[in-house]
Amino acid sequence: MEGPSFPRPGMPQPALTAPFEIGGVSIANRVLLAPLAGIGNWFVRLQAKRHGAGLAVSEMVSSFALHYRNERTLRELLRIHPDEHPVSVQLFGHDPEAMRSGAAIAAEAGADLIDINMGCPVRKVRRTGAGVELLGDPDLALALLHGAQQGSGLPVTVKLRSGLRPGDRSGFDLAVRLAEQGGAAAIGFHPRTATVQHKGNPDYALTRELVERIEAPVIVSGGLADADSARRAYRESGAAALMIARGSFGNPWLFEELTGRRTSPPSREEVVAELLWTIDRAEEHLGSERAARYLRKFYPWYAEALGVSDEVGQELQRSADLPRARELIAAQIPLSDRLAPSL
């Protein structure tokens, strides 16, 4: 029998390129794409996989929307590309039966893993009793975990924060219970409290304490803005893997850097090619009109990498015309020098 695929006290920490398992699902390396609300659709996940992510997690999907078979949720949020496996679908909600039903539908759609969001600090999620609000109701959190396990038949992971407010360790305590009593296949741990959201320094020492407390793999999130900070978080936390979130915005090359495929920043040609690929996939996913609006959140990330003028950046942000957006972006590089990433 093989030993654990995650570090235990006294064991050397594996390289980020080393494979590991979550509930028996093989993951090629230890650099994962986090669930990105409103962003992490199939082509964003596919992009991360193309650039080396071992696993990508979907954006939050409402268990109620799946339970009641909302057509748009089924068509768009549960769309999985054949090249992105293994893939995890993240669900949120506060009703165990809806979670059971939603997890079953996600499994039917092709998910390899189910993740439950118990860390979202956004008010509209919290006021339903979901997200980080579950830290205050561990019995319900455990029931949701069991519902997802029973409904999907898949390994179920949980992503949560360390607590509700500074000094509170309710997320740590819940993580222990979900792993020890609930059989969570892994814990995604963001060692910041709900009230600080994405500000302040993540408590990687607390993450290490969790790693040493439970048998399930702990995947650290928070503060992983670049390769150096990600490597430091991995080292200081002792976690089994990293979960990259905001650091990946407009920078899928971060996955290459962390998995040893790249040592230098992308060229202008690469950035242009990647943004044009993203536009094509967004149009494929949403149609021209909706894609033009949706892409406005993407343009600033790539525009910063390209160093475009304020005038070009503003025109991209105002553009409701994809051909014009492609023209503005392609103009950053001569035609003869362009690259074309494959699907």
Disulfide bonds with the S-S distance in Angstrom:
none
